[in-house]
């Protein structure tokens, strides 16, 4: 005889859940075939490092456009700060988020330009071109680099190299998260990718009738729904699809949630493999009704569980392979115990952000300057032996002098930085060994391709923090560059 107290179970929702999370790929394929729905495998690329945006200033220049290309190839989200959207679109990929702004006008560095900022790479420079009348016959050479008698076009070195850089530094300082944090999800600025990866995983999978979803509003996300204990159920949850590749949170202490709840106790689950019904690492946290709080969860406090039962011989959580995240409201705690702060019925948990905290600091502002910035006016300098920019500093409006002041504005900020001073930039292919020095004495040349790669590599090297150095290419082809060793041999700025 059927149980008259049993509520009607929804087979359709059960199948929809399995399809959404691709538990049985055949069901997903069949649904797409019947509904004509495109495959929406929209994962955040390359895990946690790419949830925030890398802002590239000077993105249409010789170095900047190469930086953009490399960032995109590695799966970063890139926002290009440009003056002319149409011109930039003809130069850059369609995958780039273009924003119109001008670093010489601080009022244009708006919240829209700076939102969800992970790091800045600044490749801006004033335009320098040959004066009218110069010809190839009059071209001079310096260490194999051809140059003409130049002049500044448009903006002055002071407005771009100093004031513009300072404006960008000041704006970035207001929006960059703490240097030892890594943004995982920013629910205040929900992207299409973020909305596509969260799906309901309720007790319908075990015969229950609870129902939930993740709603994305203007400045927050809400995990909300109704929990019913009918049919021996009693939990509702939202879970992400598996990330490919997984999040790498190695070197961080734990996870920080910014939430406003309803006074109930919720759970956060992390999973380190892609199994549908495998081991999870859980932490229960209490909320304060109608009050925003930060919940900090050390990785060491996550409990290994399987179907709400503690797995005593499970390994410690592998922080380098976080495949999915899940939020849950359940009447159960662990091993049959009940959740002491649970009420059946409607619920709501608002979320602003999820971050990893306690990590090793890496650069958040990479600035491309120039070798020679300290040489104009330095005692003992023989200008006849110096590169063109040093010899012609005064004629070029003090370009190196203002570049140095731009550097100083970054060094004076609280932002972890890397300042790269390339020698003469060329359009050559690159791929040569790199020679780093400090003290601003070296001369030579280096490909823009190599400088672009150096900018991208610096973002993930904690040894690159608060460094200023000069760089030129060597004579040999680079073989398996050890970036960590290169940066570790340099002395941080005092």
N, C-alpha and C positions, 0 to 999 in steps of 0.2 A: 504494500500500500504506500502511496506517495505521502511524504511528510507535508501535512497541511500548513505547517508553520514555515515551510521553506519558501523563500521568495523566488521569483522567476529569474533564472540565470540567462545572461545574454550571450548566446553563442557568437553572434556577429561581432561583438566587442572583443571577445576572446581571439577570434581569427584576425581582427584588425590589429590587435596588439602584437601578435606573433609576426604579422606581415610587416608592421612598422619597424620592428627591431630585427627583421630578416632572420628570424629563428629558423625558418624553413625557406630557403631561397626560391623554391618552386612556387610558394604562395605569393611571394613578392612579384615574381615574373608573371604569374597568372593575373594578378591584380592589375599590373601595368598593361597587360595585353587586353584585358576586358575594358578598363577605364581609359586607356590611352594616356596614362599618366607618365610623365618622364621620370627617369631614375633620379631621385633627389638626394644622392649621396653627398650632401654638402657639409663636409667636415671642416673644422678649423684647421688649416694646414700646419703641419709640423708641430703640433702640440702647443704647449703653453707659451713657448717663446714668441708665438706670432699672434696672440689674441689682441695685443695692443698694436698701435700704428707706429710705423717709422716715418717721421716727417723729414723729407729731403728738401732743403732749400738750395736754390741754384740747380734745380733738377733738369733744366734743359741745356746746361753747359757741358763742356767736354768731359769733366769728371762726373758731374751730377747725373747725366743720362746713363752713364755706365754703372753708377751706384744703383740707380733705380732698377736696371736690368738684372743685376746680380741679386738684389733683394727679392725680386719677383721669382727668380729661378730657384731661390731657397725657400719659397713659400711665405715670405713675410707679407704683411699688409702694408702697402706703401701709400703715402699721401704726398703728392708733389705740390710744393708751394711755388706758384708761378704768377707772373703778372698778366700774361695773355693766355687764356684758356685755349683758344683756337690754335694759336701757334704751338703751344705745348702739346696739343693732341696730335699734331702732325709729326712731332718728334718722338713722343713717348708711346708706350703700349696702351691699348684700351683697358687693360687691367688696373691702371693706376687711377687712384682717386685724386682728381685735380681740384685745388682750391686757389682762388684768386686772392692774392695778398701781396704786400710789398713791405719788406723788412725795414725800409727807411721810413715807413709810416706805421707807427706802433698801433694806431687805432684799427688797422686792418688785421691784426693778429688776434682775431676774435675767438670765442669759445668753440665755434664751429671748426676753425682752422686747427685748434690745439686739442680738440676732444680726444679722449682715449689714447693719450700719447704714451708710447713706450720709450722712445728715444728720438734724438734729432741728429741728422747728419747734415752739416752745413758746408756747402761747396760754392758759396756765392763769391763773386769777384767782379770788380769793375771791368768794363770793356776796354781793351787796349788794342789799337790797330796801327798800321804804318801811316805816317803822315803822307799827305798828297805829294806825289812827285817821286817817291821812292820806287825803285825798280829792282828787278832781280839782279841786275848787274851791280847795284850798289849794296846788295845784301851782304851782311857781315856774318861771320861764324864765330861761335864760341863753344869749344869742346864738341864740335859736331852739330850744334843746334843753330839753325838759321834764324836770324831775327832782323827786323827792320828798325829804323829810328821810329819809336812809337809815340802815340799820344793817347790821352784818355778821351773816351767818347761817352757822353751822357753823364751819369752820376759821378760825383767826385769820390775819391778814395775815403775821405772823411765820412761821408754819408753812408757808404756801403760797408767798407772794411771795418770801420769802428762803430758808428752810431747804429747802423743796421744790424751788425752782429750783436751789439749790446741789447738792442730791442728784442731780438730773437731769444737771447739768453734770459732776459728778464721775463718774457712771456712764458718760456718753457718751464722756468722755475716754479711757476704757479700751477702747472698742470701735470708735471711729471710725478709719478707716485714715488714713495720712499725707495731709495736706492737698493735696499735689501729686500724689497718685495717684488713679486712677479704677478701681474694681473692674469687671472685665469678667465673670469667672466665679468664683463661690465654690463650689468643689467640696466643701467641708466641710459645706455646708448646701444640698444639692441640692434644687431645686424641681421641680415637675412640668414646668414649661416647659423647664428645663435638660435634663431627661432626654429630652424629646421632640424636641429639635433636633439631637442628635448621632446620626449613623448611620454604619455601616461602608461604606467605599469601598475595596475591596481589588482585587488584580490579577485578580480574576474578570472585570473589565470588559475585559481584554485576553487572556483565555484561561487565566489562572493559577488556582491552587487555594488560595492563602493565605486565611486567615480571621481576622477580628478583631472586637472590639466594645468599647464603653465600658460598664464596669460601675460602678454608683453604690453605694458602700457607706456606712456610717454617717458617716464623717468624711473621706472621700476618694473620688476617682474613679480608675479604673484603665483605661488603654488597654492591652488585652491580647489575645493570640491566638497564632497560629502562622504563621510566614512560610515559604513553600516556594519554591524556585527552579525547580520543575517547570514545564514548558510555557513556558519562557522568562520566567516571572514572577519575583517577588521583592520584592513590597512589600505592606504592609498599612497601612491608615489609617482614621481616623475624621474625619468632616467635619460641620460644621453645615449645616443648611439655610440658605438665604439670608435675611438679616435685612431686614425691611421696616418702617421705613426702615433704611438701613445705619447701622452704628456711626460716630459722629463722634469721632475721636481727634485732631482738630486741636489744636495747641498742646502736645501731649505729645512726649516725646523717644523713647519706645520702649515695648516690651512686656516685662513681667517675669513669668516662670513660676516657680512653686514646685513642684519635682518630685523624685521619688525613682525612679531607674531601675535598670537592670541592667548598666550599663557600656557599653551600645551607643550609637551615634550616631543621633539622631532628627532630624526636620525639623518646623518649624512653617511653615505656609503662611497667608498672608493674601491675600484676593482683593478687588478693588475694583469688580467688576461681577458680575452674576448669571449669567454664562455657565457652562454645565456644564463645558465643556472649553476654558477660556480661559486667559489669562495669569494666573499666580500669582506671588506674591513669597515667596521661601523663605529660610529660615535653618537651617543645620545646627548642632546642639549636642550635645556629649558629656555623658553622665551618669556618675556614680560609683556603682558597685554598692552597693545597700542604704543609700544616704546621701541625706538631703534636701539639696538645693542650690537656690539661686536663679539662674536664667538670665536675664540682662538683655540684651535685644536692641534696639539703637538702630534706628529705622526706616531710617536710612541704610545699615544693613548687610544689609537684605533684598535678595535677588538676584532679578531678574525672570526667570522661567523659563516654558517651555512644554514639557510632557512631558519634564522633566529636562534640557532644553537651555536654556542661557542666551540670553536675548533681548537683544542688545547695544544696540539702538536703542529700547528700551522707556522710557516716561516714568518719572520717580520715583513712588514709591507715593503715592497720594492718600489721606492720612490721614483725610479727612472722609467717605469712602465705603467703609468696610470692610464688605463684604457677607457674608463667611464666613470661618471659621477651619478649619484642618485640621492634624492631627498624623499623622506618617507614620514608619514604619520601612522603609527600602528598602536593597537591596544596592547601589543606584546612588547616586553623588554627583551630579555634573553633567557634561554633555557626554561621556558614556560612561565617566567615571572611576568606580571602585568605592568604596563606603563602607569606609574602613579599619577601622571598629569595628562590624562587622556579623556576626551569626551566624544562620544559618537555624535554625528551630525555634521553641520557645516564647519569648515575651517578655512583659515587663510594665513599664509606665511609670505610676507613681502621680502624681496631681496634687492639689494643695491649692487653688491659685488661679491666675488669670491677671489681670494688671493692666496698665494703662497708667501709665507713670511720667514724672516730669519735667514735669508740667503746671503751668499757672498756677493759683494758689490761688483757690478760691472759698469762700464761707461754708459752714460745716458746721453752724452752730447759729444759727437765726434766732429771736430772742426778742422778743415783743410786750410792751412795758412801758407807760408812760403819760407823756404830757407833764405837766410840773409836778412831777416827782419831786424836783427840787432846790430847789423854792421854799419849802416850809415852813421857817420859821426863817431864810430868807435876808434879810439886811439890806435895807431899802428896799422890801420887798414890801407892797403895800396889799391886805390880804386881801379887802376889800369888792369889789375889782375882779377877783378871781381866780375860776376855776371852782370848782364845789362840792367836788371832791375835795381841792383845796388848802385851801379855807377850813375843811373838816370833817376834815382829816387826823387830828387828835387824837381826835375823836369816833369815827373809824373805825379806831381801833387803830393809828394811824401807818401807814396803808396805803401812802402814797407813800414814806415813809421806808424801809419794808421792801422796796418795789419797787426802790428805788435800791440797797439792799444786795444784792438778787438780781442786778441788773445787774453790780454790782462783782464778784460771784463768777464771772460769765462772763468779764468783762474780765481777771480774774486767771488764767484758765485758759490752756492752750496751744491752744485750739480757735479757728480762724478764725470770726468771728461777725459778725452784723448785729443791732443793737439798735434796734428801731422804737418810737418814742414817739408814739402817735397822740393827737390832741386828742380832744374828746368824741366818742364813738362813737355812730352812729345806725343805724337800720334802713332808711335811704333806699337807693335803687337804686344810686347811685354813678355812676362814669364821668366824674367831674369832673377837671379838671386838678389836679395835686398840687403843693403848695408845701412844700418841704423847708427846714428851718432848723436851726441848731445853737446851743446856748447856753440852751435851755429858757426861751424867753420868749414864744413864740407862743400864741395862743388861737384857738379856732374849733371846727370839727366836721369829721368825716369818716365816710364810710360804712364799715361793716364789710366790705362787698363790696370796697371799694378796698384796705383793709388786707390782706385775704386775698390779693388779687392781688399786692400789694407783697411779701408774704412769699414767694410762689412765684417771683416774678421775681428776688428777691435771691439765690436759690440758684445762679443761673448767671451772676452778675455779679462778676468779680474786683474791680471797683472798689468793690463793696459790703463788702469784707473789713474787719473791725475798725472799723466805723463805728457811731456813736450819733447819732441825729438825730430831730427832731420833724417831724411831718407833719400838714397839714390840707388840706382841699379848697379850691380856688379857686371862682370864679364861673362859669367857662366849661367847656363840655364838652371833655373830653380828645380830642385828635386825634393819633393815631399817636405815642404816648409813646416817646421815646428813652430807655430805661432806663439805658443806659450813660452818657449825658450827665448824667442826673439824679444818678447816684451819683458820677460823676467830679468834680462840683462841690463835693463834701463833703470835709471834712478828717478823716483817720483819727484815732482816739483815740491819745493819747500813752501 
